Each structure stands twice: as C-alpha cells, then as structure tokens.
Amino acid sequence: MLTQIHPKLPMRDKNITRDFYLNKLGFQEFGSADYDGYLMVEKDNVQIHFFEFKTLEPRENYGQVYIRTNNIDALYQSYLDNNVNIHPNGSLQTKPWGQREFALLDPDHNLLTFGQG
C-alpha cells in the first residue's frame, strides 16, 4: 500500500537551501507554487521537502536522510567535481554490511547519506 516517502527537513533560509540543492546537488524545484517558508526539491525519483525553522541551531540538528542510488561512483564524482563538501567521516567506501556509501551535510547540517548495495 505504501508507495513513496518524502522526508521533511528543517531549513533556516529558503534561498540558501534552494541554492545548495539546485546548484550543488543537481535537484530541481518541485511544484509551481512558491510557498512561504516551505520548499520542495526533486532529483530522479527522490523528493525532499523543507520547512522553515529560523532558530534552528545547525550543530544540534539531527535531520538525516538515507538515499539509495544505482550509480554511487558517478554520483560521488559529480559532487566532487561540483565542489560539494563531503562529510569528513563520510568519504565513499564499502561498509562492513556491504553497502557503498558516502555522506554530506547540507547548510543546516541535515545529514544526507547515499548508498548502493
């Protein structure tokens, strides 16, 4: 019965979040309406929604999303080529459980982990 999930993550500044996801990670804005304090982005079959949280303390944000991919090496390289900062503990590697993963933080310290297994 369940068909999709669209995580909702906090953001402090819609313009900064939009710029990061569109220009750094290659997402596109979803929908034709520009909602005050709300942003929706998508890439391929993945949609992420953001809600405004102006007083968010990034270092205290535990927002996390795990995104599966079918070509992790190309995705990782494209982010490196676009000067996306990979998490210091999140470089591309094969984990003991068999998944190839890497991770990064967005401007509000939402952790995005990408995996292929």
A tleap script that builds the chain and sets N, CA, C and O, in Angstrom:
source leaprc.protein.ff14SB
mol = sequence {
  NMET LEU THR GLN ILE HIE PRO LYS LEU PRO
  MET ARG ASP LYS ASN ILE THR ARG ASP PHE
  TYR LEU ASN LYS LEU GLY PHE GLN GLU PHE
  GLY SER ALA ASP TYR ASP GLY TYR LEU MET
  VAL GLU LYS ASP ASN VAL GLN ILE HIE PHE
  PHE GLU PHE LYS THR LEU GLU PRO ARG GLU
  ASN TYR GLY GLN VAL TYR ILE ARG THR ASN
  ASN ILE ASP ALA LEU TYR GLN SER TYR LEU
  ASP ASN ASN VAL ASN ILE HIE PRO ASN GLY
  SER LEU GLN THR LYS PRO TRP GLY GLN ARG
  GLU PHE ALA LEU LEU ASP PRO ASP HIE ASN
  LEU LEU THR PHE GLY GLN CGLY
}
set mol.1.N position { 0.796 -1.202 0.000 }
set mol.1.CA position { 0.000 0.000 0.000 }
set mol.1.C position { 0.839 1.267 0.000 }
set mol.1.O position { 0.471 2.239 -0.659 }
set mol.2.N position { 1.950 1.284 0.716 }
set mol.2.CA position { 2.803 2.469 0.713 }
set mol.2.C position { 3.556 2.538 -0.606 }
set mol.2.O position { 3.995 1.511 -1.124 }
set mol.3.N position { 3.708 3.735 -1.153 }
set mol.3.CA position { 4.354 3.847 -2.454 }
set mol.3.C position { 5.563 4.777 -2.475 }
set mol.3.O position { 6.469 4.571 -3.283 }
set mol.4.N position { 5.608 5.784 -1.622 }
set mol.4.CA position { 6.718 6.735 -1.631 }
set mol.4.C position { 6.869 7.347 -0.256 }
set mol.4.O position { 5.982 7.265 0.593 }
set mol.5.N position { 8.019 7.962 -0.065 }
set mol.5.CA position { 8.242 8.753 1.140 }
set mol.5.C position { 8.921 10.054 0.724 }
set mol.5.O position { 9.808 10.061 -0.130 }
set mol.6.N position { 8.497 11.143 1.335 }
set mol.6.CA position { 9.073 12.453 1.058 }
set mol.6.C position { 9.464 13.084 2.394 }
set mol.6.O position { 8.643 13.728 3.047 }
set mol.7.N position { 10.713 12.897 2.791 }
set mol.7.CA position { 11.126 13.432 4.091 }
set mol.7.C position { 11.001 14.951 4.139 }
set mol.7.O position { 11.147 15.638 3.128 }
set mol.8.N position { 10.729 15.455 5.338 }
set mol.8.CA position { 10.644 16.890 5.584 }
set mol.8.C position { 11.765 17.255 6.548 }
set mol.8.O position { 11.832 16.731 7.660 }
set mol.9.N position { 12.639 18.151 6.119 }
set mol.9.CA position { 13.797 18.551 6.903 }
set mol.9.C position { 13.732 20.035 7.227 }
set mol.9.O position { 13.120 20.802 6.484 }
set mol.10.N position { 14.351 20.448 8.318 }
set mol.10.CA position { 14.354 21.867 8.663 }
set mol.10.C position { 15.356 22.659 7.836 }
set mol.10.O position { 16.390 22.140 7.415 }
set mol.11.N position { 15.029 23.923 7.614 }
set mol.11.CA position { 15.942 24.857 6.943 }
set mol.11.C position { 15.826 26.217 7.618 }
set mol.11.O position { 14.747 26.615 8.058 }
set mol.12.N position { 16.931 26.913 7.694 }
set mol.12.CA position { 16.904 28.253 8.274 }
set mol.12.C position { 16.582 29.313 7.228 }
set mol.12.O position { 15.866 30.273 7.513 }
set mol.13.N position { 17.108 29.141 6.019 }
set mol.13.CA position { 16.974 30.153 4.978 }
set mol.13.C position { 16.646 29.464 3.656 }
set mol.13.O position { 17.458 28.715 3.113 }
set mol.14.N position { 15.472 29.724 3.161 }
set mol.14.CA position { 14.989 29.059 1.950 }
set mol.14.C position { 15.902 29.307 0.751 }
set mol.14.O position { 16.144 28.390 -0.034 }
set mol.15.N position { 16.410 30.527 0.597 }
set mol.15.CA position { 17.264 30.836 -0.547 }
set mol.15.C position { 18.579 30.068 -0.501 }
set mol.15.O position { 19.054 29.597 -1.534 }
set mol.16.N position { 19.165 29.936 0.668 }
set mol.16.CA position { 20.415 29.185 0.809 }
set mol.16.C position { 20.179 27.706 0.547 }
set mol.16.O position { 20.965 27.062 -0.149 }
set mol.17.N position { 19.096 27.164 1.102 }
set mol.17.CA position { 18.765 25.750 0.892 }
set mol.17.C position { 18.483 25.484 -0.578 }
set mol.17.O position { 18.981 24.508 -1.141 }
set mol.18.N position { 17.694 26.340 -1.200 }
set mol.18.CA position { 17.378 26.185 -2.622 }
set mol.18.C position { 18.661 26.198 -3.453 }
set mol.18.O position { 18.851 25.336 -4.311 }
set mol.19.N position { 19.528 27.153 -3.208 }
set mol.19.CA position { 20.773 27.260 -3.960 }
set mol.19.C position { 21.628 26.002 -3.813 }
set mol.19.O position { 22.163 25.497 -4.800 }
set mol.20.N position { 21.758 25.497 -2.595 }
set mol.20.CA position { 22.576 24.309 -2.354 }
set mol.20.C position { 22.032 23.095 -3.098 }
set mol.20.O position { 22.776 22.415 -3.805 }
set mol.21.N position { 20.750 22.822 -2.944 }
set mol.21.CA position { 20.182 21.618 -3.548 }
set mol.21.C position { 20.101 21.726 -5.070 }
set mol.21.O position { 20.322 20.735 -5.767 }
set mol.22.N position { 19.791 22.901 -5.593 }
set mol.22.CA position { 19.686 23.044 -7.040 }
set mol.22.C position { 21.057 23.159 -7.704 }
set mol.22.O position { 21.323 22.469 -8.688 }
set mol.23.N position { 21.919 24.011 -7.184 }
set mol.23.CA position { 23.177 24.308 -7.863 }
set mol.23.C position { 24.344 23.420 -7.458 }
set mol.23.O position { 25.298 23.278 -8.223 }
set mol.24.N position { 24.292 22.827 -6.289 }
set mol.24.CA position { 25.373 21.943 -5.855 }
set mol.24.C position { 25.028 20.473 -6.053 }
set mol.24.O position { 25.862 19.694 -6.515 }
set mol.25.N position { 23.791 20.087 -5.703 }
set mol.25.CA position { 23.421 18.673 -5.739 }
set mol.25.C position { 22.622 18.279 -6.976 }
set mol.25.O position { 22.372 17.092 -7.187 }
set mol.26.N position { 22.215 19.240 -7.795 }
set mol.26.CA position { 21.543 18.913 -9.044 }
set mol.26.C position { 20.067 18.589 -8.934 }
set mol.26.O position { 19.506 17.968 -9.838 }
set mol.27.N position { 19.426 18.991 -7.855 }
set mol.27.CA position { 17.982 18.819 -7.728 }
set mol.27.C position { 17.287 19.924 -8.519 }
set mol.27.O position { 17.919 20.889 -8.948 }
set mol.28.N position { 15.986 19.768 -8.705 }
set mol.28.CA position { 15.152 20.795 -9.307 }
set mol.28.C position { 14.044 21.122 -8.332 }
set mol.28.O position { 13.639 20.289 -7.521 }
set mol.29.N position { 13.556 22.358 -8.423 }
set mol.29.CA position { 12.435 22.720 -7.574 }
set mol.29.C position { 11.189 21.992 -8.066 }
set mol.29.O position { 10.959 21.877 -9.269 }
set mol.30.N position { 10.395 21.504 -7.126 }
set mol.30.CA position { 9.194 20.749 -7.437 }
set mol.30.C position { 7.977 21.622 -7.199 }
set mol.30.O position { 7.902 22.345 -6.205 }
set mol.31.N position { 7.046 21.553 -8.098 }
set mol.31.CA position { 5.808 22.316 -7.944 }
set mol.31.C position { 5.931 23.708 -8.530 }
set mol.31.O position { 7.032 24.227 -8.717 }
set mol.32.N position { 4.800 24.294 -8.810 }
set mol.32.CA position { 4.795 25.619 -9.429 }
set mol.32.C position { 4.539 26.734 -8.423 }
set mol.32.O position { 4.741 27.907 -8.737 }
set mol.33.N position { 4.104 26.389 -7.240 }
set mol.33.CA position { 3.801 27.406 -6.226 }
set mol.33.C position { 5.031 27.664 -5.361 }
set mol.33.O position { 5.781 26.743 -5.039 }
set mol.34.N position { 5.226 28.907 -4.998 }
set mol.34.CA position { 6.324 29.284 -4.108 }
set mol.34.C position { 5.722 29.557 -2.729 }
set mol.34.O position { 5.280 30.667 -2.432 }
set mol.35.N position { 5.717 28.514 -1.898 }
set mol.35.CA position { 5.097 28.629 -0.582 }
set mol.35.C position { 6.038 29.337 0.382 }
set mol.35.O position { 7.239 29.069 0.407 }
set mol.36.N position { 5.483 30.231 1.163 }
set mol.36.CA position { 6.263 30.940 2.163 }
set mol.36.C position { 6.740 29.951 3.229 }
set mol.36.O position { 5.930 29.266 3.854 }
set mol.37.N position { 8.051 29.881 3.431 }
set mol.37.CA position { 8.588 29.026 4.479 }
set mol.37.C position { 8.595 27.546 4.157 }
set mol.37.O position { 8.776 26.727 5.059 }
set mol.38.N position { 8.403 27.177 2.899 }
set mol.38.CA position { 8.367 25.762 2.525 }
set mol.38.C position { 9.014 25.597 1.154 }
set mol.38.O position { 8.823 26.425 0.263 }
set mol.39.N position { 9.784 24.517 0.995 }
set mol.39.CA position { 10.486 24.255 -0.255 }
set mol.39.C position { 10.399 22.769 -0.571 }
set mol.39.O position { 10.509 21.931 0.325 }
set mol.40.N position { 10.202 22.444 -1.842 }
set mol.40.CA position { 10.182 21.059 -2.300 }
set mol.40.C position { 11.164 20.938 -3.460 }
set mol.40.O position { 11.113 21.718 -4.410 }
set mol.41.N position { 12.063 19.947 -3.373 }
set mol.41.CA position { 13.017 19.696 -4.450 }
set mol.41.C position { 12.950 18.224 -4.837 }
set mol.41.O position { 12.519 17.380 -4.050 }
set mol.42.N position { 13.383 17.929 -6.063 }
set mol.42.CA position { 13.391 16.547 -6.512 }
set mol.42.C position { 14.558 16.310 -7.457 }
set mol.42.O position { 15.034 17.215 -8.142 }
set mol.43.N position { 14.997 15.061 -7.469 }
set mol.43.CA position { 16.021 14.596 -8.412 }
set mol.43.C position { 15.704 13.140 -8.693 }
set mol.43.O position { 15.606 12.327 -7.774 }
set mol.44.N position { 15.545 12.817 -9.965 }
set mol.44.CA position { 15.161 11.475 -10.364 }
set mol.44.C position { 13.876 11.090 -9.630 }
set mol.44.O position { 12.852 11.747 -9.819 }
set mol.45.N position { 13.899 10.059 -8.808 }
set mol.45.CA position { 12.689 9.618 -8.103 }
set mol.45.C position { 12.672 10.014 -6.635 }
set mol.45.O position { 11.904 9.459 -5.849 }
set mol.46.N position { 13.513 10.970 -6.263 }
set mol.46.CA position { 13.632 11.368 -4.863 }
set mol.46.C position { 13.126 12.799 -4.692 }
set mol.46.O position { 13.525 13.703 -5.426 }
set mol.47.N position { 12.256 12.986 -3.728 }
set mol.47.CA position { 11.755 14.304 -3.366 }
set mol.47.C position { 12.091 14.576 -1.903 }
set mol.47.O position { 11.930 13.706 -1.047 }
set mol.48.N position { 12.554 15.783 -1.628 }
set mol.48.CA position { 12.798 16.201 -0.251 }
set mol.48.C position { 12.058 17.515 -0.038 }
set mol.48.O position { 12.119 18.420 -0.871 }
set mol.49.N position { 11.363 17.606 1.082 }
set mol.49.CA position { 10.644 18.822 1.445 }
set mol.49.C position { 11.371 19.482 2.618 }
set mol.49.O position { 12.004 18.807 3.430 }
set mol.50.N position { 11.271 20.793 2.691 }
set mol.50.CA position { 11.910 21.563 3.760 }
set mol.50.C position { 10.898 22.526 4.356 }
set mol.50.O position { 10.092 23.125 3.643 }
set mol.51.N position { 10.953 22.664 5.667 }
set mol.51.CA position { 10.120 23.633 6.362 }
set mol.51.C position { 11.030 24.642 7.053 }
set mol.51.O position { 12.119 24.307 7.518 }
set mol.52.N position { 10.561 25.871 7.110 }
set mol.52.CA position { 11.361 26.940 7.707 }
set mol.52.C position { 11.439 26.780 9.228 }
set mol.52.O position { 10.432 26.578 9.907 }
set mol.53.N position { 12.662 26.878 9.731 }
set mol.53.CA position { 12.934 26.801 11.164 }
set mol.53.C position { 14.073 27.786 11.420 }
set mol.53.O position { 15.232 27.394 11.552 }
set mol.54.N position { 13.726 29.061 11.486 }
set mol.54.CA position { 14.722 30.134 11.543 }
set mol.54.C position { 15.648 30.047 12.750 }
set mol.54.O position { 16.797 30.482 12.673 }
set mol.55.N position { 15.172 29.496 13.859 }
set mol.55.CA position { 16.001 29.440 15.068 }
set mol.55.C position { 16.766 28.122 15.210 }
set mol.55.O position { 17.345 27.847 16.261 }
set mol.56.N position { 16.767 27.321 14.164 }
set mol.56.CA position { 17.495 26.059 14.186 }
set mol.56.C position { 18.972 26.294 14.483 }
set mol.56.O position { 19.606 27.160 13.880 }
set mol.57.N position { 19.506 25.524 15.406 }
set mol.57.CA position { 20.948 25.522 15.676 }
set mol.57.C position { 21.541 24.367 14.884 }
set mol.57.O position { 21.359 23.210 15.263 }
set mol.58.N position { 22.255 24.656 13.779 }
set mol.58.CA position { 22.730 23.580 12.907 }
set mol.58.C position { 23.492 22.471 13.634 }
set mol.58.O position { 23.324 21.297 13.303 }
set mol.59.N position { 24.306 22.809 14.592 }
set mol.59.CA position { 25.090 21.791 15.297 }
set mol.59.C position { 24.223 20.904 16.184 }
set mol.59.O position { 24.683 19.867 16.662 }
set mol.60.N position { 22.978 21.304 16.406 }
set mol.60.CA position { 22.049 20.499 17.197 }
set mol.60.C position { 21.001 19.815 16.324 }
set mol.60.O position { 20.066 19.204 16.842 }
set mol.61.N position { 21.151 19.914 15.012 }
set mol.61.CA position { 20.187 19.327 14.090 }
set mol.61.C position { 20.567 17.874 13.807 }
set mol.61.O position { 21.691 17.581 13.399 }
set mol.62.N position { 19.624 16.982 14.027 }
set mol.62.CA position { 19.865 15.566 13.780 }
set mol.62.C position { 19.057 15.048 12.582 }
set mol.62.O position { 18.836 13.843 12.455 }
set mol.63.N position { 18.614 15.971 11.695 }
set mol.63.CA position { 17.894 15.558 10.498 }
set mol.63.C position { 18.787 14.679 9.626 }
set mol.63.O position { 19.940 15.019 9.360 }
set mol.64.N position { 18.246 13.550 9.186 }
set mol.64.CA position { 19.017 12.612 8.381 }
set mol.64.C position { 18.117 11.953 7.344 }
set mol.64.O position { 16.947 11.669 7.596 }
set mol.65.N position { 18.700 11.719 6.167 }
set mol.65.CA position { 18.002 11.005 5.108 }
set mol.65.C position { 18.987 10.036 4.470 }
set mol.65.O position { 20.139 10.389 4.218 }
set mol.66.N position { 18.535 8.819 4.210 }
set mol.66.CA position { 19.337 7.823 3.502 }
set mol.66.C position { 18.748 7.687 2.110 }
set mol.66.O position { 17.569 7.366 1.958 }
set mol.67.N position { 19.568 7.931 1.088 }
set mol.67.CA position { 19.108 7.922 -0.301 }
set mol.67.C position { 19.843 6.818 -1.052 }
set mol.67.O position { 21.073 6.807 -1.106 }
set mol.68.N position { 19.098 5.906 -1.621 }
set mol.68.CA position { 19.714 4.833 -2.415 }
set mol.68.C position { 19.929 5.311 -3.845 }
set mol.68.O position { 19.141 6.086 -4.386 }
set mol.69.N position { 21.014 4.830 -4.442 }
set mol.69.CA position { 21.355 5.170 -5.816 }
set mol.69.C position { 21.798 3.907 -6.550 }
set mol.69.O position { 22.187 2.921 -5.924 }
set mol.70.N position { 21.738 3.943 -7.866 }
set mol.70.CA position { 22.186 2.798 -8.642 }
set mol.70.C position { 23.523 3.059 -9.343 }
set mol.70.O position { 23.994 2.221 -10.112 }
set mol.71.N position { 24.143 4.236 -9.076 }
set mol.71.CA position { 25.453 4.545 -9.638 }
set mol.71.C position { 26.201 5.469 -8.688 }
set mol.71.O position { 26.424 6.642 -8.986 }
set mol.72.N position { 26.580 4.927 -7.551 }
set mol.72.CA position { 27.163 5.748 -6.499 }
set mol.72.C position { 28.505 6.365 -6.891 }
set mol.72.O position { 28.823 7.479 -6.475 }
set mol.73.N position { 29.290 5.645 -7.689 }
set mol.73.CA position { 30.597 6.186 -8.077 }
set mol.73.C position { 30.438 7.448 -8.922 }
set mol.73.O position { 31.138 8.435 -8.695 }
set mol.74.N position { 29.534 7.427 -9.886 }
set mol.74.CA position { 29.306 8.602 -10.734 }
set mol.74.C position { 28.714 9.755 -9.921 }
set mol.74.O position { 29.099 10.908 -10.111 }
set mol.75.N position { 27.786 9.449 -9.022 }
set mol.75.CA position { 27.180 10.491 -8.188 }
set mol.75.C position { 28.233 11.140 -7.307 }
set mol.75.O position { 28.311 12.366 -7.220 }
set mol.76.N position { 29.035 10.325 -6.660 }
set mol.76.CA position { 30.106 10.832 -5.793 }
set mol.76.C position { 31.056 11.725 -6.585 }
set mol.76.O position { 31.401 12.818 -6.135 }
set mol.77.N position { 31.478 11.268 -7.752 }
set mol.77.CA position { 32.401 12.052 -8.566 }
set mol.77.C position { 31.765 13.366 -9.026 }
set mol.77.O position { 32.434 14.398 -9.074 }
set mol.78.N position { 30.481 13.326 -9.361 }
set mol.78.CA position { 29.812 14.561 -9.795 }
set mol.78.C position { 29.771 15.584 -8.662 }
set mol.78.O position { 29.901 16.782 -8.910 }
set mol.79.N position { 29.593 15.130 -7.431 }
set mol.79.CA position { 29.591 16.057 -6.302 }
set mol.79.C position { 30.991 16.583 -6.028 }
set mol.79.O position { 31.152 17.760 -5.706 }
set mol.80.N position { 32.000 15.743 -6.150 }
set mol.80.CA position { 33.375 16.221 -6.014 }
set mol.80.C position { 33.680 17.264 -7.092 }
set mol.80.O position { 34.273 18.304 -6.808 }
set mol.81.N position { 33.270 16.976 -8.327 }
set mol.81.CA position { 33.513 17.908 -9.436 }
set mol.81.C position { 32.801 19.237 -9.227 }
set mol.81.O position { 33.247 20.267 -9.732 }
set mol.82.N position { 31.696 19.221 -8.485 }
set mol.82.CA position { 30.926 20.437 -8.229 }
set mol.82.C position { 31.305 21.076 -6.890 }
set mol.82.O position { 30.591 21.940 -6.381 }
set mol.83.N position { 32.431 20.642 -6.330 }
set mol.83.CA position { 32.970 21.200 -5.080 }
set mol.83.C position { 32.019 21.087 -3.897 }
set mol.83.O position { 31.968 21.977 -3.048 }
set mol.84.N position { 31.266 19.995 -3.843 }
set mol.84.CA position { 30.413 19.712 -2.691 }
set mol.84.C position { 31.308 19.147 -1.594 }
set mol.84.O position { 32.101 18.237 -1.839 }
set mol.85.N position { 31.180 19.684 -0.395 }
set mol.85.CA position { 31.964 19.183 0.734 }
set mol.85.C position { 31.388 17.864 1.224 }
set mol.85.O position { 30.246 17.797 1.679 }
set mol.86.N position { 32.188 16.831 1.124 }
set mol.86.CA position { 31.804 15.519 1.642 }
set mol.86.C position { 32.074 15.527 3.142 }
set mol.86.O position { 33.060 16.111 3.591 }
set mol.87.N position { 31.217 14.891 3.912 }
set mol.87.CA position { 31.396 14.839 5.367 }
set mol.87.C position { 32.783 14.281 5.680 }
set mol.87.O position { 33.214 13.327 5.032 }
set mol.88.N position { 33.496 14.853 6.660 }
set mol.88.CA position { 34.848 14.369 6.985 }
set mol.88.C position { 34.907 12.875 7.289 }
set mol.88.O position { 35.923 12.230 7.026 }
set mol.89.N position { 33.840 12.325 7.836 }
set mol.89.CA position { 33.793 10.886 8.122 }
set mol.89.C position { 32.946 10.139 7.102 }
set mol.89.O position { 32.547 8.999 7.343 }
set mol.90.N position { 32.666 10.774 5.957 }
set mol.90.CA position { 31.715 10.190 5.026 }
set mol.90.C position { 32.212 9.975 3.617 }
set mol.90.O position { 31.412 9.957 2.682 }
set mol.91.N position { 33.516 9.810 3.434 }
set mol.91.CA position { 34.002 9.580 2.076 }
set mol.91.C position { 33.483 8.243 1.546 }
set mol.91.O position { 33.097 7.363 2.315 }
set mol.92.N position { 33.483 8.111 0.243 }
set mol.92.CA position { 32.956 6.909 -0.389 }
set mol.92.C position { 33.760 5.685 0.026 }
set mol.92.O position { 34.979 5.633 -0.136 }
set mol.93.N position { 33.047 4.704 0.562 }
set mol.93.CA position { 33.694 3.461 0.971 }
set mol.93.C position { 32.659 2.349 1.066 }
set mol.93.O position { 31.459 2.596 1.183 }
set mol.94.N position { 33.152 1.134 1.014 }
set mol.94.CA position { 32.276 -0.020 1.211 }
set mol.94.C position { 32.242 -0.326 2.701 }
set mol.94.O position { 33.276 -0.557 3.330 }
set mol.95.N position { 31.055 -0.323 3.242 }
set mol.95.CA position { 30.855 -0.549 4.671 }
set mol.95.C position { 30.892 -2.050 4.979 }
set mol.95.O position { 30.723 -2.868 4.075 }
set mol.96.N position { 31.113 -2.419 6.252 }
set mol.96.CA position { 31.149 -3.844 6.618 }
set mol.96.C position { 29.872 -4.603 6.252 }
set mol.96.O position { 29.909 -5.819 6.061 }
set mol.97.N position { 28.753 -3.900 6.155 }
set mol.97.CA position { 27.486 -4.548 5.822 }
set mol.97.C position { 27.270 -4.638 4.307 }
set mol.97.O position { 26.205 -5.064 3.861 }
set mol.98.N position { 28.286 -4.234 3.505 }
set mol.98.CA position { 28.247 -4.432 2.068 }
set mol.98.C position { 27.776 -3.261 1.240 }
set mol.98.O position { 27.904 -3.285 0.016 }
set mol.99.N position { 27.231 -2.229 1.876 }
set mol.99.CA position { 26.782 -1.045 1.155 }
set mol.99.C position { 27.983 -0.149 0.829 }
set mol.99.O position { 28.876 0.027 1.658 }
set mol.100.N position { 27.996 0.418 -0.389 }
set mol.100.CA position { 28.948 1.502 -0.709 }
set mol.100.C position { 28.220 2.790 -0.379 }
set mol.100.O position { 27.114 3.030 -0.863 }
set mol.101.N position { 28.842 3.615 0.444 }
set mol.101.CA position { 28.169 4.810 0.950 }
set mol.101.C position { 29.108 6.007 0.990 }
set mol.101.O position { 30.329 5.873 1.065 }
set mol.102.N position { 28.480 7.200 0.937 }
set mol.102.CA position { 29.155 8.442 1.292 }
set mol.102.C position { 28.105 9.368 1.890 }
set mol.102.O position { 26.904 9.151 1.730 }
set mol.103.N position { 28.570 10.395 2.575 }
set mol.103.CA position { 27.645 11.287 3.271 }
set mol.103.C position { 28.106 12.735 3.169 }
set mol.103.O position { 29.291 13.017 2.988 }
set mol.104.N position { 27.149 13.641 3.288 }
set mol.104.CA position { 27.446 15.075 3.298 }
set mol.104.C position { 26.423 15.787 4.167 }
set mol.104.O position { 25.359 15.250 4.473 }
set mol.105.N position { 26.765 16.995 4.555 }
set mol.105.CA position { 25.866 17.836 5.339 }
set mol.105.C position { 25.399 18.999 4.476 }
set mol.105.O position { 26.190 19.597 3.747 }
set mol.106.N position { 24.119 19.314 4.561 }
set mol.106.CA position { 23.631 20.490 3.855 }
set mol.106.C position { 23.888 21.727 4.723 }
set mol.106.O position { 24.423 21.581 5.822 }
set mol.107.N position { 23.536 22.925 4.284 }
set mol.107.CA position { 23.842 24.137 5.053 }
set mol.107.C position { 23.253 24.174 6.463 }
set mol.107.O position { 23.724 24.936 7.307 }
set mol.108.N position { 22.232 23.360 6.727 }
set mol.108.CA position { 21.616 23.317 8.050 }
set mol.108.C position { 21.991 22.073 8.842 }
set mol.108.O position { 21.387 21.771 9.872 }
set mol.109.N position { 22.996 21.355 8.348 }
set mol.109.CA position { 23.522 20.133 8.970 }
set mol.109.C position { 22.544 18.975 8.931 }
set mol.109.O position { 22.593 18.100 9.796 }
set mol.110.N position { 21.653 18.950 7.944 }
set mol.110.CA position { 20.907 17.734 7.667 }
set mol.110.C position { 21.878 16.782 7.002 }
set mol.110.O position { 22.532 17.141 6.023 }
set mol.111.N position { 21.978 15.567 7.528 }
set mol.111.CA position { 22.903 14.578 7.002 }
set mol.111.C position { 22.254 13.800 5.871 }
set mol.111.O position { 21.207 13.179 6.050 }
set mol.112.N position { 22.889 13.839 4.695 }
set mol.112.CA position { 22.426 13.069 3.545 }
set mol.112.C position { 23.421 11.951 3.326 }
set mol.112.O position { 24.590 12.207 3.037 }
set mol.113.N position { 22.974 10.715 3.459 }
set mol.113.CA position { 23.821 9.552 3.203 }
set mol.113.C position { 23.311 8.892 1.937 }
set mol.113.O position { 22.117 8.629 1.792 }
set mol.114.N position { 24.236 8.628 1.021 }
set mol.114.CA position { 23.909 7.983 -0.252 }
set mol.114.C position { 24.481 6.590 -0.233 }
set mol.114.O position { 25.626 6.404 0.178 }
set mol.115.N position { 23.712 5.594 -0.669 }
set mol.115.CA position { 24.187 4.230 -0.618 }
set mol.115.C position { 23.760 3.390 -1.810 }
set mol.115.O position { 22.710 3.601 -2.417 }
set mol.116.N position { 24.621 2.431 -2.116 }
set mol.116.CA position { 24.328 1.442 -3.151 }
set mol.116.C position { 24.823 0.110 -2.653 }
set mol.116.O position { 25.937 0.014 -2.138 }
set mol.117.N position { 24.019 -0.913 -2.796 }
set mol.117.CA position { 24.444 -2.209 -2.303 }
set mol.117.C position { 23.940 -3.350 -3.100 }
set mol.117.O position { 24.232 -4.502 -2.782 }
savepdb mol mol.pdb
quit
